[in-house]
């Protein structure tokens, strides 16, 4: 389920925390009717990358793009024990459409879930409805909403990575704002990422390293190093990534 993500095994290995404290149920009083329109700040204020939490207080990120498109870093199937097993595309991303709604925006995903990012009594907040719920009912869960900024916000998201091996198809790679990374190509699907200037460096559990450029002249260029190869030497392969939006 989109808002019931299993605990991430790898997070205990690197000591990172992505949880954000949930808002009190009193926030339910802020819900608008289904036919409300935006009233405070303009919907363009919500463009960018957000850190939100699911019903079990697990972190996920949502990138809100111009033109009504949105993508979540957690898919419809959640992420079960991500460091220990192979994952599928449905666990790594979820596509949606957003619209102005109430005093914020509502993102409706293809599997029937909705996220509402809005200004509540305590500031920027988040609520979710599960499939089948009317959107003027009390949401399934509440939490805070944090808008990311800077180079980290530029990096967080969902990508299509061509692998080093020319005979393999491109795979999905997801970067979360707590430094975790996931893919659907490795048997052990987890990893960690960090910024080195304008470069995202991802070290996968499998032993591969991937570097992705965020610089304007070489944006989303990938360099892959095979397990055991010299990280200071030439990469095993150079490829071009694509952002999934």
C-alpha positions in Angstrom: 0.0 0.0 0.0 1.2 3.5 -0.9 1.0 4.8 2.7 2.0 1.7 4.6 5.7 1.2 3.9 7.5 -1.6 5.7 10.6 -0.6 7.8 13.8 -0.1 5.7 16.5 -2.6 6.7 19.3 -0.5 5.3 18.3 2.6 7.4 19.5 0.8 10.5 22.9 0.1 8.9 23.7 3.7 8.2 22.0 5.4 11.2 19.9 7.8 9.1 16.4 8.9 10.2 13.8 10.0 7.8 10.7 10.2 10.0 8.9 13.4 10.6 6.6 13.9 13.5 2.9 13.5 12.7 0.4 16.4 13.1 -2.3 16.0 15.7 -5.8 14.8 14.6 -7.1 18.3 15.2 -5.7 19.1 11.8 -8.7 17.3 10.4 -10.7 20.4 11.1 -8.7 22.1 8.3 -9.9 19.8 5.5 -11.8 21.6 2.7 -14.8 20.4 0.7 -14.2 18.5 -2.5 -15.0 21.6 -4.5 -12.7 24.1 -2.7 -10.2 26.1 -4.7 -6.9 27.5 -3.6 -7.1 30.5 -1.3 -3.6 31.0 0.1 -0.4 30.9 -1.2 -0.5 30.4 -5.0 -0.2 26.8 -6.2 3.1 27.6 -7.9 4.6 28.0 -4.4 4.2 24.2 -4.0 6.4 23.4 -7.0 9.5 21.5 -5.9 10.5 18.6 -3.7 8.7 17.7 -0.4 9.6 15.4 2.5 6.4 13.7 3.7 5.5 10.7 5.9 3.2 7.7 5.5 0.8 6.2 8.0 3.7 4.5 9.8 5.8 7.7 9.9 8.2 6.5 7.2 9.7 9.1 5.0 8.9 9.5 1.3 9.5 12.4 -1.1 7.3 13.9 -3.7 8.5 16.1 -6.6 5.8 18.5 -7.7 6.5 19.6 -11.3 5.0 22.3 -13.5 2.2 21.3 -15.8 0.3 19.3 -13.1 2.7 16.3 -12.9 4.0 14.8 -9.7 6.2 11.7 -8.8 6.6 10.0 -5.4 9.7 8.1 -4.4 7.7 5.3 -2.9 5.5 3.2 -5.1 2.2 1.5 -4.7 3.8 -1.7 -3.3 6.0 0.0 -0.7 9.6 -1.0 0.0 9.8 -4.2 1.9 13.3 -4.9 3.4 14.9 -3.0 0.6 18.5 -3.8 1.5 17.9 -7.5 1.4 16.0 -8.4 -1.8 15.3 -7.4 -5.3 12.7 -4.7 -5.8 10.2 -3.9 -8.6 9.3 -0.7 -10.3 6.0 -0.5 -8.4 8.0 -0.2 -5.2 10.2 2.6 -6.3 8.0 5.3 -7.8 4.4 6.4 -8.1 3.1 8.9 -10.7 0.4 11.4 -10.1 -1.3 14.7 -11.1 -1.8 17.7 -8.9 -4.3 20.6 -8.8 -4.9 23.6 -6.5 -7.2 22.5 -3.7 -8.3 24.2 -0.5 -5.4 26.2 0.8 -2.8 24.1 -0.9 -2.6 21.4 -3.6 -3.9 17.8 -3.9 -1.9 15.1 -5.7 -4.0 12.2 -7.0 -2.0 9.1 -7.9 -2.8 6.4 -10.4 -3.5 3.8 -7.7 -6.2 5.9 -6.0 -4.3 7.5 -3.1 -4.1 11.3 -2.7 -1.7 13.6 -0.9 -2.8 17.0 0.2 0.0 19.6 1.0 -1.5 22.7 2.6 -1.1 25.4 5.2 -2.6 24.3 8.5 -2.9 25.8 11.9 0.7 24.9 12.7 2.1 25.7 9.2 2.9 23.5 6.2 1.1 20.2 6.7 0.3 17.0 4.8 -2.6 14.6 4.8 -3.5 11.5 2.7 -6.6 9.7 1.6 -6.7 6.0 0.7 -8.4 4.6 -2.4 -12.2 4.7 -2.2 -12.4 7.5 0.4 -14.2 10.7 -0.6 -11.8 13.6 -0.5 -14.1 15.7 1.8 -13.9 13.0 4.5 -11.3 12.9 7.3 -7.9 11.9 5.8 -6.3 8.5 6.6 -3.2 10.1 8.1 -1.6 13.5 8.9 1.9 14.7 9.0 4.2 17.7 8.6 5.3 18.8 5.1 8.9 20.0 4.6 10.0 21.7 1.3 13.5 20.8 0.4 16.0 23.3 -1.1 19.4 23.5 -2.6 21.5 20.8 -4.3 19.8 18.0 -2.2 16.4 19.0 -3.5 17.8 18.9 -7.0 19.1 15.4 -6.5 16.1 13.7 -4.8 13.7 12.0 -7.1 13.2 9.0 -9.5 15.4 8.3 -12.4 15.9 5.9 -15.3 19.6 4.7 -15.3 21.1 2.9 -18.3 23.4 0.2 -16.7 27.1 -0.3 -17.6 26.2 -3.5 -19.4 25.0 -2.6 -22.9 22.8 -5.8 -23.1 20.7 -4.8 -20.1 17.6 -2.6 -20.1 17.6 0.8 -18.2 16.6 0.4 -14.5 14.7 2.6 -12.0 16.8 4.4 -9.3 15.2 6.4 -6.5 17.0 8.8 -4.2 15.4 9.8 -0.9 16.2 12.9 1.1 17.5 10.9 4.0 20.5 9.6 1.9 19.0 6.2 1.0 19.0 4.9 -2.6 17.1 2.0 -4.2 17.1 0.3 -7.6 15.3 -2.5 -9.4 18.3 -4.1 -11.0 20.3 -5.5 -8.1 19.5 -8.6 -6.0 20.3 -6.4 -3.0 18.5 -3.3 -4.0 19.7 -0.7 -1.5 22.4 1.9 -1.4 23.4 5.3 0.1 24.1 8.5 -1.7 25.9 11.8 -0.9 26.7 15.0 -2.7 30.3 15.8 -3.8 30.0 19.3 -5.1 27.6 19.1 -8.1 27.9 15.3 -8.3 25.7 12.7 -6.7 27.8 9.7 -5.6 25.8 6.5 -5.0 27.4 3.4 -3.4 25.2 0.4 -3.9 25.2 -2.7 -1.6 26.1 -4.7 -4.7 29.5 -3.1 -4.9 28.8 -0.9 -7.9 29.3 2.9 -7.6 27.4 5.4 -9.7 28.1 9.1 -10.0 25.5 11.4 -11.5 26.3 15.0 -12.5 23.9 17.9 -11.6 26.1 20.4 -13.4 24.4 22.4 -16.2 26.8 21.3 -19.0 26.7 17.6 -18.1 23.4 17.2 -16.3 22.4 13.7 -15.4 25.5 12.2 -17.0 26.3 8.9 -15.3 29.6 7.2 -14.5 29.5 3.6 -13.3 32.3 1.8 -11.6 32.1 -2.0 -11.3 32.7 -3.8 -8.0 36.4 -3.9 -7.1 37.4 -1.3 -9.7 39.6 1.7 -8.9 37.2 4.5 -7.9 39.9 7.1 -8.8 40.4 5.5 -12.2 38.3 5.7 -15.4 34.7 4.6 -15.0 33.6 1.2 -16.3 31.0 3.0 -18.4 29.5 6.4 -19.1 25.8 6.7 -19.6 23.0 9.4 -19.6 20.2 9.2 -17.0 16.6 10.5 -17.4 14.5 12.0 -14.7 11.1 10.4 -14.3 8.5 13.2 -13.8 
